[in-house]
């Protein structure tokens, strides 16, 4: 069994999750401070990928980075390569697709934050970045952790937008999900099943890890 | 060492408009919840921004709307003790206190924190998270964190309200000593008149976003000057009133005319404390005065732990409110009758705006 799809899926999911972790936190933190109307509009735009079919996201991203489109043209002219059909082009669409999961859970977590902690930190002279990383994030870690894991699990399962932008090139852009489809289409049912099982196993492990983490947090909470 | 505040801030229908100056020592702001006392502290700390005005602390301008000065909370050197203490829940007591030390290496910060832990008797709490500490320890931990920060002014926002009643008195004494050692300006906000009276010398009564009275505590309790002030300082008998003649007013809620002292401008009502209402008959008679004496019907009694509050209405009158009088249990148990003759001594009647 060629393990490339596993490796490719994991690196795409991991990199996308790291990117979305910071992007999601950034937007969740700063959008909460905006005036209400602007906040409402941005909120809709940023959450949209959650409810749109991944094919629509894939289509929109392609319109942006396709070789004959604005960004695509620029890249081709500046660096001499096209974006679609590379393994990392899948990261672009995956980031868009999983962003709302991180953004929304982080925002919910931030909303539960007790602002007097921030105020007391400020009056003590602590910098805003210290307050953010050392007080706000630890306080909200449950929600943020949950959001990160959900985003990762979703990234691992991303199919529609990925297949549109990165296609299915065995050994180059194949991920677990696109491999399952390709194998099934070619009547290689047994092979497809193997990858299905791999996928289920990874997802189950991830979810189990979350549950264990939460349990430990709770126990710590009781003792603390 | 002085703090000078002159600020205005609108929030919907509410308007905060306070002016005061205070030197070393403690000034208490006594007010009901929602009167703007916490908002005042937050404006001084820089957590909230006033619409206009000026805040100066020891010649440093913290806020000046005309000159567009608005120092960040980080730069104001203001120690703010929050009602729920606002300890960082993810850090130990020691880490919390180390957060308060502004300068030095990690080891120096640690040393400073350990010193104050010793001074405030927090030994043994170093490695505990705030949720493992008792209410009193949490409060001292928060105070320690503020004191190592070396603020120029201390703001205490209802510091005892989160404590159990039986702990409060004891904690109050500890805090009193800590504050005395601090030796700079302290603003103390509370709705509890007893607490305020015990802890401070200077009291400001706040109502609806405005200071209604400010001064030495005995003077303020003796003459709270406004209806709100009278309520806040614990006066139970209050009635709307209007002037009916020279030194005579009509108390609307009690339906009686009373002789009073000099009537101030903007006069709105009168008040008299429960213990200032005298019984003028029977064995407990203290004084006998014809003026402001009424034959009253006893409407009912409320049993307190150590006394009775007896509700009275002048006979034949149709007031909406009763006059309350406080009687020790044995006294009332012995006399308990349907009618009482009482006097509202002229010099004890508060004339309120």
Interface residues (C-beta under 8 A of the other chain):
Chain A: X114 X116 X117 X119 X120 X121 X122 X123 X124 X125 X126 X127 X134 X135 X138 X139 X224
Chain B: X42 X45 X46 X47 X72 X73 X74 X75 X76 X78 X79 X80 X82 X84 X86 X88 X89 X90 X99 X100 X102 X129 X131 X132 X145 X146 X149
